[in-house]
Structure formats: structure tokens, C-alpha cells
Amino acid sequence: MSESAHSASRGQSRRDPYSYAVASFVLGLVGLLVFNIVLGPTAVVLGLVALHRGTLHRHRAYLGILLGVADLVVLAAVTAADHSVAWHI
């Protein structure tokens, strides 16, 4: 394997956990507004994957997990108050 191909694959493996952490954060944030039943658990899983893969941005992964859990709490509160899984503005 050439040096440039080796360094490219090494750089890609460093970015992957970062991408999972960012995706977890963004999905958790968006999930507070829409599709929290899907985006909340997805944010939690992606945050845990980022932490497991050793991301350097641990705070972003933790925020994604926290926001994913908050999505589920919002869903539970809305479901309890409105007796449905949909909420209205």
C-alpha cells in the first residue's frame, strides 16, 4: 500500500467516530422538534457508537446521547398529556 493511501485510510478512520458524534448531536437536536420517536433512539445509539470507537469529541457524543434521551422524555410527556404520540404547536 502506498504512503498516501495508508495516510488516507488512517485519516478516514479518525473522522468516522467524529461523524457519529456530530450525527448524534444533530439528530438529537432535531428530534426535539420532529420525529422524536425515531431520532431520539438513533441519537443515543450513534452517540454510544462514537464513544465506543474512541471519538476525540466525547462532549459532542455525550450531548447527542443526552438530547436523544430528552427526545424520549418529551415524547413520554406529550403522550401522557395528550394520549397520543403526535403533538401540535
NUMIPA-713484 format. One record per atom (N, C-alpha, C): residue number from 1; residue in one letter; atom name; x, y, z. Coordinates in nm, 4 decimals. Example, Ala and Ser with C-alpha at 12.3 -4.5 7.8 and 13.67 -1.06 7.14 Angstrom:
+-----+---+----+----------+----------+----------+
!   k ! r !  a !     east !    north !       up !
+-----+---+----+----------+----------+----------+
!   1 ! a !  N !   1.3190 !  -0.5690 !   0.7800 !
!   1 ! a ! CA !   1.2300 !  -0.4500 !   0.7800 !
!   1 ! a !  C !   1.3200 !  -0.3300 !   0.7800 !
!   2 ! s !  N !   1.2850 !  -0.2250 !   0.7080 !
!   2 ! s ! CA !   1.3670 !  -0.1060 !   0.7140 !
!   2 ! s !  C !   1.2900 !   0.0030 !   0.7870 !
+-----+---+----+----------+----------+----------+
% end
This chain:
+-----+---+----+----------+----------+----------+
!   k ! r !  a !     east !    north !       up !
+-----+---+----+----------+----------+----------+
!   1 ! m !  N !   0.0848 !  -0.1162 !   0.0000 !
!   1 ! m ! CA !   0.0000 !   0.0000 !   0.0000 !
!   1 ! m !  C !   0.0899 !   0.1232 !   0.0000 !
!   2 ! s !  N !   0.0564 !   0.2207 !  -0.0801 !
!   2 ! s ! CA !   0.1380 !   0.3416 !  -0.0876 !
!   2 ! s !  C !   0.1178 !   0.4268 !   0.0376 !
!   3 ! e !  N !   0.2090 !   0.5191 !   0.0580 !
!   3 ! e ! CA !   0.2049 !   0.6046 !   0.1765 !
!   3 ! e !  C !   0.0807 !   0.6928 !   0.1761 !
!   4 ! s !  N !   0.0428 !   0.7476 !   0.0598 !
!   4 ! s ! CA !  -0.0741 !   0.8355 !   0.0555 !
!   4 ! s !  C !  -0.2023 !   0.7576 !   0.0802 !
!   5 ! a !  N !  -0.2114 !   0.6345 !   0.0284 !
!   5 ! a ! CA !  -0.3307 !   0.5526 !   0.0520 !
!   5 ! a !  C !  -0.3384 !   0.5132 !   0.1992 !
!   6 ! h !  N !  -0.2230 !   0.4847 !   0.2600 !
!   6 ! h ! CA !  -0.2205 !   0.4478 !   0.4012 !
!   6 ! h !  C !  -0.2635 !   0.5659 !   0.4886 !
!   7 ! s !  N !  -0.2128 !   0.6845 !   0.4595 !
!   7 ! s ! CA !  -0.2487 !   0.8013 !   0.5390 !
!   7 ! s !  C !  -0.3938 !   0.8403 !   0.5164 !
!   8 ! a !  N !  -0.4473 !   0.8184 !   0.3954 !
!   8 ! a ! CA !  -0.5878 !   0.8496 !   0.3687 !
!   8 ! a !  C !  -0.6790 !   0.7567 !   0.4477 !
!   9 ! s !  N !  -0.6450 !   0.6283 !   0.4529 !
!   9 ! s ! CA !  -0.7291 !   0.5351 !   0.5286 !
!   9 ! s !  C !  -0.7171 !   0.5619 !   0.6777 !
!  10 ! r !  N !  -0.6000 !   0.6024 !   0.7236 !
!  10 ! r ! CA !  -0.5827 !   0.6351 !   0.8641 !
!  10 ! r !  C !  -0.6614 !   0.7616 !   0.8987 !
!  11 ! g !  N !  -0.6624 !   0.8624 !   0.8124 !
!  11 ! g ! CA !  -0.7395 !   0.9847 !   0.8346 !
!  11 ! g !  C !  -0.8879 !   0.9577 !   0.8329 !
!  12 ! q !  N !  -0.9318 !   0.8681 !   0.7460 !
!  12 ! q ! CA !  -1.0739 !   0.8334 !   0.7393 !
!  12 ! q !  C !  -1.1191 !   0.7657 !   0.8678 !
!  13 ! s !  N !  -1.0366 !   0.6786 !   0.9227 !
!  13 ! s ! CA !  -1.0766 !   0.6093 !   1.0454 !
!  13 ! s !  C !  -1.0837 !   0.7066 !   1.1633 !
!  14 ! r !  N !  -1.0089 !   0.8144 !   1.1599 !
!  14 ! r ! CA !  -1.0181 !   0.9147 !   1.2655 !
!  14 ! r !  C !  -1.1448 !   0.9972 !   1.2534 !
!  15 ! r !  N !  -1.1915 !   1.0196 !   1.1309 !
!  15 ! r ! CA !  -1.3103 !   1.1021 !   1.1122 !
!  15 ! r !  C !  -1.4386 !   1.0268 !   1.1417 !
!  16 ! d !  N !  -1.4400 !   0.8966 !   1.1276 !
!  16 ! d ! CA !  -1.5630 !   0.8209 !   1.1461 !
!  16 ! d !  C !  -1.6247 !   0.8401 !   1.2845 !
!  17 ! p !  N !  -1.5504 !   0.8259 !   1.3943 !
!  17 ! p ! CA !  -1.6138 !   0.8489 !   1.5247 !
!  17 ! p !  C !  -1.6625 !   0.9930 !   1.5406 !
!  18 ! y !  N !  -1.5898 !   1.0879 !   1.4821 !
!  18 ! y ! CA !  -1.6318 !   1.2274 !   1.4870 !
!  18 ! y !  C !  -1.7643 !   1.2437 !   1.4141 !
!  19 ! s !  N !  -1.7800 !   1.1785 !   1.2999 !
!  19 ! s ! CA !  -1.9047 !   1.1870 !   1.2234 !
!  19 ! s !  C !  -2.0209 !   1.1298 !   1.3021 !
!  20 ! y !  N !  -1.9966 !   1.0199 !   1.3725 !
!  20 ! y ! CA !  -2.1031 !   0.9623 !   1.4541 !
!  20 ! y !  C !  -2.1415 !   1.0573 !   1.5674 !
!  21 ! a !  N !  -2.0435 !   1.1218 !   1.6283 !
!  21 ! a ! CA !  -2.0722 !   1.2157 !   1.7370 !
!  21 ! a !  C !  -2.1529 !   1.3344 !   1.6863 !
!  22 ! v !  N !  -2.1153 !   1.3873 !   1.5708 !
!  22 ! v ! CA !  -2.1880 !   1.5010 !   1.5128 !
!  22 ! v !  C !  -2.3290 !   1.4590 !   1.4731 !
!  23 ! a !  N !  -2.3422 !   1.3430 !   1.4099 !
!  23 ! a ! CA !  -2.4746 !   1.2945 !   1.3695 !
!  23 ! a !  C !  -2.5631 !   1.2735 !   1.4921 !
!  24 ! s !  N !  -2.5067 !   1.2206 !   1.5990 !
!  24 ! s ! CA !  -2.5816 !   1.2013 !   1.7228 !
!  24 ! s !  C !  -2.6318 !   1.3344 !   1.7766 !
!  25 ! f !  N !  -2.5456 !   1.4335 !   1.7800 !
!  25 ! f ! CA !  -2.5826 !   1.5659 !   1.8296 !
!  25 ! f !  C !  -2.6915 !   1.6290 !   1.7444 !
!  26 ! v !  N !  -2.6745 !   1.6272 !   1.6129 !
!  26 ! v ! CA !  -2.7702 !   1.6908 !   1.5215 !
!  26 ! v !  C !  -2.9053 !   1.6188 !   1.5271 !
!  27 ! l !  N !  -2.9043 !   1.4856 !   1.5236 !
!  27 ! l ! CA !  -3.0302 !   1.4120 !   1.5278 !
!  27 ! l !  C !  -3.1020 !   1.4318 !   1.6612 !
!  28 ! g !  N !  -3.0266 !   1.4376 !   1.7692 !
!  28 ! g ! CA !  -3.0877 !   1.4644 !   1.8993 !
!  28 ! g !  C !  -3.1502 !   1.6019 !   1.9057 !
!  29 ! l !  N !  -3.0833 !   1.6994 !   1.8464 !
!  29 ! l ! CA !  -3.1351 !   1.8361 !   1.8450 !
!  29 ! l !  C !  -3.2605 !   1.8468 !   1.7593 !
!  30 ! v !  N !  -3.2563 !   1.7908 !   1.6409 !
!  30 ! v ! CA !  -3.3722 !   1.7942 !   1.5509 !
!  30 ! v !  C !  -3.4869 !   1.7119 !   1.6097 !
!  31 ! g !  N !  -3.4533 !   1.6042 !   1.6785 !
!  31 ! g ! CA !  -3.5544 !   1.5182 !   1.7368 !
!  31 ! g !  C !  -3.6378 !   1.5858 !   1.8437 !
!  32 ! l !  N !  -3.5887 !   1.6941 !   1.9005 !
!  32 ! l ! CA !  -3.6704 !   1.7679 !   1.9967 !
!  32 ! l !  C !  -3.7912 !   1.8307 !   1.9297 !
!  33 ! l !  N !  -3.7826 !   1.8532 !   1.7996 !
!  33 ! l ! CA !  -3.8909 !   1.9189 !   1.7268 !
!  33 ! l !  C !  -3.9770 !   1.8226 !   1.6460 !
!  34 ! v !  N !  -3.9139 !   1.7274 !   1.5775 !
!  34 ! v ! CA !  -3.9877 !   1.6368 !   1.4888 !
!  34 ! v !  C !  -3.9341 !   1.4948 !   1.5016 !
!  35 ! f !  N !  -4.0181 !   1.3981 !   1.4782 !
!  35 ! f ! CA !  -3.9819 !   1.2560 !   1.4721 !
!  35 ! f !  C !  -3.9018 !   1.2089 !   1.5932 !
!  36 ! n !  N !  -3.9382 !   1.2572 !   1.7122 !
!  36 ! n ! CA !  -3.8597 !   1.2196 !   1.8295 !
!  36 ! n !  C !  -3.8676 !   1.0706 !   1.8606 !
!  37 ! i !  N !  -3.9685 !   1.0030 !   1.8127 !
!  37 ! i ! CA !  -3.9800 !   0.8591 !   1.8367 !
!  37 ! i !  C !  -3.8721 !   0.7811 !   1.7602 !
!  38 ! v !  N !  -3.8236 !   0.8371 !   1.6503 !
!  38 ! v ! CA !  -3.7193 !   0.7729 !   1.5693 !
!  38 ! v !  C !  -3.5826 !   0.8351 !   1.5963 !
!  39 ! l !  N !  -3.5779 !   0.9665 !   1.5975 !
!  39 ! l ! CA !  -3.4490 !   1.0360 !   1.6080 !
!  39 ! l !  C !  -3.3877 !   1.0266 !   1.7476 !
!  40 ! g !  N !  -3.4689 !   1.0168 !   1.8512 !
!  40 ! g ! CA !  -3.4157 !   1.0053 !   1.9870 !
!  40 ! g !  C !  -3.3314 !   0.8800 !   2.0066 !
!  41 ! p !  N !  -3.3892 !   0.7618 !   1.9813 !
!  41 ! p ! CA !  -3.3086 !   0.6400 !   1.9961 !
!  41 ! p !  C !  -3.1901 !   0.6348 !   1.8993 !
!  42 ! t !  N !  -3.2080 !   0.6891 !   1.7801 !
!  42 ! t ! CA !  -3.0971 !   0.6911 !   1.6838 !
!  42 ! t !  C !  -2.9824 !   0.7763 !   1.7362 !
!  43 ! a !  N !  -3.0135 !   0.8905 !   1.7958 !
!  43 ! a ! CA !  -2.9102 !   0.9776 !   1.8523 !
!  43 ! a !  C !  -2.8369 !   0.9078 !   1.9664 !
!  44 ! v !  N !  -2.9103 !   0.8353 !   2.0488 !
!  44 ! v ! CA !  -2.8476 !   0.7628 !   2.1604 !
!  44 ! v !  C !  -2.7519 !   0.6566 !   2.1076 !
!  45 ! v !  N !  -2.7978 !   0.5795 !   2.0101 !
!  45 ! v ! CA !  -2.7141 !   0.4715 !   1.9546 !
!  45 ! v !  C !  -2.5895 !   0.5287 !   1.8869 !
!  46 ! l !  N !  -2.6047 !   0.6330 !   1.8069 !
!  46 ! l ! CA !  -2.4886 !   0.6917 !   1.7388 !
!  46 ! l !  C !  -2.3897 !   0.7521 !   1.8384 !
!  47 ! g !  N !  -2.4401 !   0.8123 !   1.9446 !
!  47 ! g ! CA !  -2.3513 !   0.8662 !   2.0473 !
!  47 ! g !  C !  -2.2724 !   0.7558 !   2.1164 !
!  48 ! l !  N !  -2.3391 !   0.6458 !   2.1459 !
!  48 ! l ! CA !  -2.2698 !   0.5328 !   2.2082 !
!  48 ! l !  C !  -2.1678 !   0.4704 !   2.1136 !
!  49 ! v !  N !  -2.1999 !   0.4631 !   1.9857 !
!  49 ! v ! CA !  -2.1047 !   0.4106 !   1.8868 !
!  49 ! v !  C !  -1.9823 !   0.5012 !   1.8784 !
!  50 ! a !  N !  -2.0050 !   0.6326 !   1.8778 !
!  50 ! a ! CA !  -1.8925 !   0.7270 !   1.8721 !
!  50 ! a !  C !  -1.8022 !   0.7113 !   1.9940 !
!  51 ! l !  N !  -1.8619 !   0.6951 !   2.1112 !
!  51 ! l ! CA !  -1.7810 !   0.6763 !   2.2320 !
!  51 ! l !  C !  -1.7072 !   0.5436 !   2.2286 !
!  52 ! h !  N !  -1.7732 !   0.4409 !   2.1806 !
!  52 ! h ! CA !  -1.7098 !   0.3088 !   2.1724 !
!  52 ! h !  C !  -1.5920 !   0.3087 !   2.0743 !
!  53 ! r !  N !  -1.6050 !   0.3862 !   1.9668 !
!  53 ! r ! CA !  -1.4971 !   0.3928 !   1.8670 !
!  53 ! r !  C !  -1.3877 !   0.4919 !   1.9051 !
!  54 ! g !  N !  -1.4036 !   0.5580 !   2.0173 !
!  54 ! g ! CA !  -1.2963 !   0.6434 !   2.0676 !
!  54 ! g !  C !  -1.2892 !   0.7810 !   2.0052 !
!  55 ! t !  N !  -1.4023 !   0.8469 !   1.9921 !
!  55 ! t ! CA !  -1.4009 !   0.9811 !   1.9352 !
!  55 ! t !  C !  -1.3245 !   1.0778 !   2.0256 !
!  56 ! l !  N !  -1.2609 !   1.1736 !   1.9648 !
!  56 ! l ! CA !  -1.1922 !   1.2776 !   2.0401 !
!  56 ! l !  C !  -1.2897 !   1.3838 !   2.0889 !
!  57 ! h !  N !  -1.4092 !   1.3842 !   2.0322 !
!  57 ! h ! CA !  -1.5134 !   1.4818 !   2.0670 !
!  57 ! h !  C !  -1.6167 !   1.4146 !   2.1563 !
!  58 ! r !  N !  -1.5735 !   1.3720 !   2.2725 !
!  58 ! r ! CA !  -1.6593 !   1.2983 !   2.3652 !
!  58 ! r !  C !  -1.7765 !   1.3835 !   2.4132 !
!  59 ! h !  N !  -1.7534 !   1.5140 !   2.4308 !
!  59 ! h ! CA !  -1.8609 !   1.6010 !   2.4783 !
!  59 ! h !  C !  -1.9752 !   1.6071 !   2.3785 !
!  60 ! r !  N !  -1.9433 !   1.6101 !   2.2505 !
!  60 ! r ! CA !  -2.0480 !   1.6139 !   2.1482 !
!  60 ! r !  C !  -2.1262 !   1.4827 !   2.1476 !
!  61 ! a !  N !  -2.0581 !   1.3723 !   2.1666 !
!  61 ! a ! CA !  -2.1267 !   1.2429 !   2.1736 !
!  61 ! a !  C !  -2.2160 !   1.2369 !   2.2970 !
!  62 ! y !  N !  -2.1660 !   1.2851 !   2.4115 !
!  62 ! y ! CA !  -2.2474 !   1.2878 !   2.5330 !
!  62 ! y !  C !  -2.3697 !   1.3785 !   2.5156 !
!  63 ! l !  N !  -2.3515 !   1.4928 !   2.4492 !
!  63 ! l ! CA !  -2.4647 !   1.5809 !   2.4232 !
!  63 ! l !  C !  -2.5675 !   1.5135 !   2.3326 !
!  64 ! g !  N !  -2.5204 !   1.4399 !   2.2335 !
!  64 ! g ! CA !  -2.6117 !   1.3665 !   2.1461 !
!  64 ! g !  C !  -2.6920 !   1.2636 !   2.2231 !
!  65 ! i !  N !  -2.6249 !   1.1921 !   2.3137 !
!  65 ! i ! CA !  -2.6952 !   1.0940 !   2.3968 !
!  65 ! i !  C !  -2.7963 !   1.1641 !   2.4869 !
!  66 ! l !  N !  -2.7553 !   1.2734 !   2.5490 !
!  66 ! l ! CA !  -2.8443 !   1.3488 !   2.6366 !
!  66 ! l !  C !  -2.9656 !   1.4022 !   2.5603 !
!  67 ! l !  N !  -2.9424 !   1.4572 !   2.4411 !
!  67 ! l ! CA !  -3.0536 !   1.5081 !   2.3609 !
!  67 ! l !  C !  -3.1447 !   1.3956 !   2.3132 !
!  68 ! g !  N !  -3.0870 !   1.2799 !   2.2829 !
!  68 ! g ! CA !  -3.1688 !   1.1648 !   2.2441 !
!  68 ! g !  C !  -3.2590 !   1.1202 !   2.3571 !
!  69 ! v !  N !  -3.2055 !   1.1185 !   2.4786 !
!  69 ! v ! CA !  -3.2867 !   1.0839 !   2.5954 !
!  69 ! v !  C !  -3.3929 !   1.1918 !   2.6182 !
!  70 ! a !  N !  -3.3560 !   1.3189 !   2.5987 !
!  70 ! a ! CA !  -3.4527 !   1.4280 !   2.6129 !
!  70 ! a !  C !  -3.5653 !   1.4140 !   2.5101 !
!  71 ! d !  N !  -3.5327 !   1.3685 !   2.3897 !
!  71 ! d ! CA !  -3.6361 !   1.3432 !   2.2883 !
!  71 ! d !  C !  -3.7381 !   1.2439 !   2.3408 !
!  72 ! l !  N !  -3.6889 !   1.1374 !   2.4028 !
!  72 ! l ! CA !  -3.7788 !   1.0342 !   2.4545 !
!  72 ! l !  C !  -3.8594 !   1.0843 !   2.5742 !
!  73 ! v !  N !  -3.7994 !   1.1706 !   2.6555 !
!  73 ! v ! CA !  -3.8721 !   1.2294 !   2.7678 !
!  73 ! v !  C !  -3.9832 !   1.3209 !   2.7163 !
!  74 ! v !  N !  -3.9527 !   1.4011 !   2.6143 !
!  74 ! v ! CA !  -4.0547 !   1.4877 !   2.5534 !
!  74 ! v !  C !  -4.1670 !   1.4025 !   2.4955 !
!  75 ! l !  N !  -4.1310 !   1.2960 !   2.4280 !
!  75 ! l ! CA !  -4.2319 !   1.2065 !   2.3714 !
!  75 ! l !  C !  -4.3196 !   1.1475 !   2.4819 !
!  76 ! a !  N !  -4.2591 !   1.1033 !   2.5914 !
!  76 ! a ! CA !  -4.3359 !   1.0468 !   2.7021 !
!  76 ! a !  C !  -4.4277 !   1.1515 !   2.7655 !
!  77 ! a !  N !  -4.3789 !   1.2737 !   2.7811 !
!  77 ! a ! CA !  -4.4599 !   1.3806 !   2.8407 !
!  77 ! a !  C !  -4.5777 !   1.4163 !   2.7510 !
!  78 ! v !  N !  -4.5529 !   1.4277 !   2.6225 !
!  78 ! v ! CA !  -4.6597 !   1.4612 !   2.5282 !
!  78 ! v !  C !  -4.7607 !   1.3483 !   2.5206 !
!  79 ! t !  N !  -4.7120 !   1.2249 !   2.5211 !
!  79 ! t ! CA !  -4.8021 !   1.1099 !   2.5170 !
!  79 ! t !  C !  -4.8895 !   1.1051 !   2.6425 !
!  80 ! a !  N !  -4.8322 !   1.1327 !   2.7573 !
!  80 ! a ! CA !  -4.9083 !   1.1317 !   2.8824 !
!  80 ! a !  C !  -5.0097 !   1.2455 !   2.8869 !
!  81 ! a !  N !  -4.9730 !   1.3617 !   2.8349 !
!  81 ! a ! CA !  -5.0616 !   1.4771 !   2.8405 !
!  81 ! a !  C !  -5.1722 !   1.4715 !   2.7361 !
!  82 ! d !  N !  -5.1400 !   1.4209 !   2.6179 !
!  82 ! d ! CA !  -5.2327 !   1.4269 !   2.5053 !
!  82 ! d !  C !  -5.2901 !   1.2904 !   2.4683 !
!  83 ! h !  N !  -5.2382 !   1.1830 !   2.5275 !
!  83 ! h ! CA !  -5.2790 !   1.0461 !   2.4970 !
!  83 ! h !  C !  -5.2612 !   1.0117 !   2.3497 !
!  84 ! s !  N !  -5.1565 !   1.0688 !   2.2880 !
!  84 ! s ! CA !  -5.1200 !   1.0346 !   2.1506 !
!  84 ! s !  C !  -4.9696 !   1.0536 !   2.1345 !
!  85 ! v !  N !  -4.9138 !   0.9968 !   2.0290 !
!  85 ! v ! CA !  -4.7704 !   1.0128 !   2.0063 !
!  85 ! v !  C !  -4.7398 !   1.1326 !   1.9177 !
!  86 ! a !  N !  -4.8417 !   1.2034 !   1.8731 !
!  86 ! a ! CA !  -4.8228 !   1.3240 !   1.7924 !
!  86 ! a !  C !  -4.8491 !   1.4457 !   1.8803 !
!  87 ! w !  N !  -4.7766 !   1.5528 !   1.8556 !
!  87 ! w ! CA !  -4.8024 !   1.6743 !   1.9298 !
!  87 ! w !  C !  -4.8176 !   1.7902 !   1.8344 !
!  88 ! h !  N !  -4.8908 !   1.8911 !   1.8805 !
!  88 ! h ! CA !  -4.9257 !   2.0061 !   1.7964 !
!  88 ! h !  C !  -4.8665 !   2.1314 !   1.8562 !
!  89 ! i !  N !  -4.8384 !   2.2248 !   1.7682 !
!  89 ! i ! CA !  -4.7855 !   2.3545 !   1.8132 !
!  89 ! i !  C !  -4.9018 !   2.4498 !   1.8296 !
+-----+---+----+----------+----------+----------+
% end
